[in-house]
């Protein structure tokens, strides 16, 4: 019997409980803070219960058992059970603020919940080092500027992506807000003409036709799109060969409203013909229409063609 396994990890305060709630809503049997050394035993138990979807959260609370996790994962892989691994991250300042607001103690802190800021930042850096190997093996989601509803939708995006194929995520963002930490590649497009300075286009976004028409006709925008396309077409097949499950490409402009949004849409439209593709617009008001998964890849086992 096969089983879909999702392994959630990440920084303390990054939103793992929210992610588990999203997976529970999606029909997963969820368990929080499972000791890593019990992973294989737990999965085997759920197999005997004929459980089809399981989500497990592991993090620094089980620090002593984390060195055993690679061995546990290798055993599962030999059984044909390969977990989807999702790592939730956030900027240090965001994590410090969240701990300050909740007055919770960091799991690596020997002190009380009212630990001074400098000590808390040191604990966060220790945690980053402790979880570094796990982060490198996972799909990373930066939750720094995400609402709970956004994070839940992002988690559902990841699990809806087809297994066994590399999924390409294009996300727009505004540099004035925050550069996302979960991007594998970041392209800065702030040098392109800005529709913000066009009175009729300022209140619109790159999803609106007048803005798209304006940007599409500019030679600089055409060249930028072509350069990014050629770069990705050269390297995506090699990334897929390296068994990458997710590649996130960030496109950033000043406010994340016009240029980056337009280019994300244009690039996603180009690449969704050959790769499972997801679009995300971090700096726009969250609405379901901004999160689109290319459905044609959800029902096929055919691998993407090489360029």
Secondary structure, 3 states (H helix, E strand, C coil): CCCEEEEEEECCCCCHHHHHHHHHHCCCEEEECCCHHHHHHHHHHHHHCCCCEEEEECCHHHHHHHHHHHHHHHHHHHCCCCCEEEEEECCHHHHHHHHHHHCCCCCCCCCCCCCCHHHHHHHHHHHHHHHHHHHHCCEEEECCCCCHHHHHHHHHHHHHCCCCCCEEEEEEEECCCCCCCCCCEEEECCCCCCHHHCCCCCCCCCCCHHHHHHHHCCHHHHHHHHHHHHHHHHHHHHHHHCCCCEEEEEEEECCCCCHHHHHHHHHHHHHCCCCEEEEEECCCCCCHHHCEECHHHCCCCCCCCCC
